[in-house]
Amino acid sequence: MNKMRLLLVIVLLLAATVGLQAQDDDMVSEFGAGEIELLFWNGLTGPDGETMVGLVKAFAEANPDVSVR
């Protein structure tokens, strides 16, 4: 029984690291150069992520005192 629990824990830890490896670092961007810095996290990828990047870029352009990363 203990071996099954250990195996389950190992499988879950490996599954968690696969999720971290799958992140798309190309989507990490910084927009604007203002003194106020916003760190914006989201889980959007693919077309939704590209759309969100466009929205964040437009926000940074409309608010020059803010930088968004």
N, CA and C of each residue as an Amber inpcrd file, in Angstrom:
protein
   207
   0.8230000  -1.1980000   0.0000000   0.0000000   0.0000000   0.0000000
   0.8680000   1.2630000   0.0000000   1.9310000   1.2560000   0.7960000
   2.8100000   2.4240000   0.8520000   3.5290000   2.6410000  -0.4700000
   3.8560000   1.5420000  -1.1730000   4.5140000   1.6650000  -2.4700000
   3.5790000   2.3140000  -3.4780000   2.3050000   2.0030000  -3.4030000
   1.3260000   2.6100000  -4.3160000   1.2010000   4.1070000  -4.0380000
   1.1930000   4.4880000  -2.7840000   1.1180000   5.9130000  -2.4410000
   2.3600000   6.6470000  -2.9360000   3.5300000   6.0600000  -2.7470000
   4.7620000   6.6690000  -3.2130000   4.7490000   6.8120000  -4.7320000
   4.2990000   5.7900000  -5.4200000   4.2020000   5.8450000  -6.8720000
   3.2260000   6.9370000  -7.3080000   2.1040000   7.0460000  -6.6260000
   1.1170000   8.0760000  -6.9360000   1.7090000   9.4780000  -6.7340000
   2.4380000   9.6930000  -5.6540000   3.0650000  10.9860000  -5.3880000
   4.0820000  11.3170000  -6.4810000   4.8760000  10.3400000  -6.8800000
   5.8710000  10.5630000  -7.9300000   5.1970000  10.9160000  -9.2450000
   4.1390000  10.2160000  -9.5950000   3.4150000  10.4890000 -10.8410000
   2.8090000  11.8900000 -10.8100000   2.2300000  12.2710000  -9.6870000
   1.6460000  13.6080000  -9.5720000   2.7080000  14.7020000  -9.6710000
   3.8640000  14.4930000  -9.0650000   4.9430000  15.4770000  -9.1610000
   5.4570000  15.5960000 -10.5950000   5.5810000  14.4790000 -11.2740000
   6.0080000  14.5180000 -12.6740000   4.9750000  15.2270000 -13.5460000
   3.7100000  14.9880000 -13.2850000   2.6450000  15.6530000 -14.0480000
   2.6870000  17.1620000 -13.8170000   2.9880000  17.5830000 -12.6060000
   3.0670000  19.0160000 -12.3050000   4.2320000  19.6680000 -13.0360000
   5.3560000  18.9810000 -13.1460000   6.4930000  19.5660000 -13.8460000
   6.2520000  19.6340000 -15.3420000   5.4730000  18.7200000 -15.8990000
   5.1450000  18.7790000 -17.3210000   4.3440000  20.0410000 -17.6080000
   3.4360000  20.4030000 -16.7350000   2.6560000  21.6260000 -16.8920000
   3.5360000  22.8610000 -16.8790000   4.5510000  22.8630000 -16.0400000
   5.4630000  24.0040000 -16.0020000   6.3090000  24.0810000 -17.2610000
   6.7020000  22.9440000 -17.7920000   7.5150000  22.9200000 -19.0060000
   6.7220000  23.3630000 -20.2200000   5.4090000  23.2340000 -20.1880000
   4.5770000  23.5280000 -21.3450000   4.2870000  25.0150000 -21.5180000
   4.7090000  25.8520000 -20.5850000   4.4270000  27.2750000 -20.6850000
   5.1530000  27.8750000 -21.8740000   4.5110000  28.8140000 -22.5320000
   5.0570000  29.4650000 -23.7120000   5.7510000  30.7560000 -23.2980000
   7.0840000  30.7370000 -23.2450000   7.8370000  31.9170000 -22.8120000
   7.7840000  33.0460000 -23.8230000   7.3900000  32.7650000 -25.0780000
   7.2960000  33.8150000 -26.0740000   6.1860000  34.8020000 -25.7450000
   5.2390000  34.4160000 -24.9250000   4.1180000  35.2800000 -24.5910000
   4.4580000  36.2450000 -23.4590000   5.6080000  36.0670000 -22.8180000
   6.0090000  36.9820000 -21.7530000   6.5470000  38.2390000 -22.4110000
   5.9180000  39.3470000 -22.1370000   6.2780000  40.6120000 -22.7760000
   6.2030000  41.7290000 -21.7610000   6.8100000  42.8320000 -22.1270000
   6.7030000  44.0370000 -21.2980000   6.3140000  45.1950000 -22.2000000
   5.2950000  45.9270000 -21.7830000   4.7910000  47.0500000 -22.5580000
   4.7960000  48.2890000 -21.6880000   5.1410000  49.4170000 -22.2760000
   5.1490000  50.6840000 -21.5610000   6.4360000  50.8740000 -20.7830000
   6.6280000  52.1030000 -20.3240000   7.8390000  52.4240000 -19.5750000
   7.5230000  53.3180000 -18.3800000   6.2990000  53.2720000 -17.9060000
   5.8980000  54.1300000 -16.7940000   6.4350000  53.6640000 -15.4600000
   6.2750000  54.5370000 -14.4600000   6.7570000  54.2370000 -13.1110000
   5.8880000  53.2030000 -12.4080000   4.6170000  53.1610000 -12.7430000
   3.7010000  52.1880000 -12.1270000   3.8480000  50.8820000 -12.8920000
   4.2290000  49.8230000 -12.1770000   4.4500000  48.5380000 -12.8360000
   3.3440000  47.5500000 -12.4580000   2.7020000  47.0010000 -13.4700000
   1.6880000  45.9700000 -13.2620000   2.2490000  44.6390000 -13.7300000
   2.1580000  43.6180000 -12.8920000   2.5150000  42.2710000 -13.2850000
   1.2100000  41.5370000 -13.5610000   0.9870000  41.2250000 -14.8230000
  -0.2890000  40.6530000 -15.2530000  -0.0890000  39.1860000 -15.6050000
  -0.7350000  38.3180000 -14.8580000  -0.6430000  36.8790000 -15.1000000
  -1.9660000  36.4120000 -15.6730000  -1.8780000  35.5530000 -16.6700000
  -3.0870000  34.9120000 -17.1730000  -2.7190000  33.5510000 -17.7260000
  -3.6820000  32.7220000 -17.9250000  -3.4450000  31.3760000 -18.4350000
  -3.8240000  31.2250000 -19.8910000  -3.9700000  32.3250000 -20.5870000
  -4.4090000  32.2620000 -21.9750000  -3.2540000  31.9150000 -22.8970000
  -3.5290000  31.0310000 -23.8510000  -2.5400000  30.6330000 -24.8440000
  -3.1920000  30.6700000 -26.2140000  -2.4030000  30.4380000 -27.2380000
  -2.9320000  30.3880000 -28.5940000  -3.5450000  31.7080000 -29.0060000
  -4.6260000  31.6620000 -29.7940000  -5.2590000  32.8910000 -30.2680000
  -5.7700000  33.7830000 -29.1300000  -6.2700000  33.1770000 -28.0670000
  -6.7470000  33.9780000 -26.9290000  -5.5910000  34.7300000 -26.2820000
  -4.4360000  34.0830000 -26.1590000  -3.2680000  34.7410000 -25.5830000
  -2.7830000  35.8900000 -26.4530000  -2.7870000  35.6870000 -27.7690000
  -2.3720000  36.7490000 -28.6880000  -3.3240000  37.9460000 -28.6020000
  -4.6150000  37.6670000 -28.4840000  -5.5980000  38.7410000 -28.3380000
  -5.3630000  39.5080000 -27.0430000  -5.0830000  38.7800000 -25.9530000
  -4.8430000  39.4280000 -24.6600000  -3.5910000  40.2950000 -24.7160000
  -2.5420000  39.8260000 -25.3910000  -1.3210000  40.6230000 -25.5280000
  -1.6400000  41.9290000 -26.2560000  -2.4730000  41.8730000 -27.2850000
  -2.8790000  43.0850000 -27.9950000  -3.6350000  44.0440000 -27.0940000
  -4.5030000  43.5210000 -26.2520000  -5.2560000  44.3660000 -25.3210000
  -4.3430000  45.0210000 -24.2910000  -3.3900000  44.2550000 -23.7820000
  -2.4580000  44.7990000 -22.7910000  -1.5730000  45.8660000 -23.4400000
  -1.1400000  45.6220000 -24.6530000  -0.3230000  46.6070000 -25.3770000
  -1.1020000  47.9070000 -25.5900000  -2.3630000  47.7960000 -25.9840000
  -3.2030000  48.9760000 -26.1790000  -3.3930000  49.7230000 -24.8550000
  -3.5720000  48.9890000 -23.7650000  -3.7110000  49.6180000 -22.4460000
  -2.4500000  50.3960000 -22.0840000  -1.2820000  49.7910000 -22.3100000
  -0.0180000  50.4500000 -21.9750000   0.1840000  51.7060000 -22.8240000
  -0.2240000  51.6550000 -24.0840000  -0.0910000  52.8330000 -24.9510000
  -1.0360000  53.9480000 -24.5060000  -2.2190000  53.5840000 -24.0220000
  -3.1940000  54.5790000 -23.5690000  -2.8550000  55.1430000 -22.1950000
  -1.9870000  54.4560000 -21.4420000  -1.6130000  54.8690000 -20.0930000
  -0.0910000  54.9320000 -19.9940000   0.5080000  56.0350000 -20.4310000
   1.9710000  56.1100000 -20.5010000   2.6710000  56.0780000 -19.1390000
   1.9470000  56.2760000 -18.0470000   2.5540000  56.2330000 -16.7260000
   2.6140000  54.8190000 -16.1650000   2.1710000  53.8130000 -16.9580000
   2.1010000  52.4260000 -16.5000000   2.9610000  51.5560000 -17.3990000
   3.6630000  50.6090000 -16.7860000   4.3170000  49.5470000 -17.5540000
   3.6830000  48.2270000 -17.1300000   3.4670000  47.3670000 -18.1020000
   2.7830000  46.0920000 -17.8530000   3.7140000  44.9720000 -18.2840000
   3.8950000  44.0190000 -17.4060000   4.6910000  42.8320000 -17.7300000
   3.8870000  41.5900000 -17.4030000
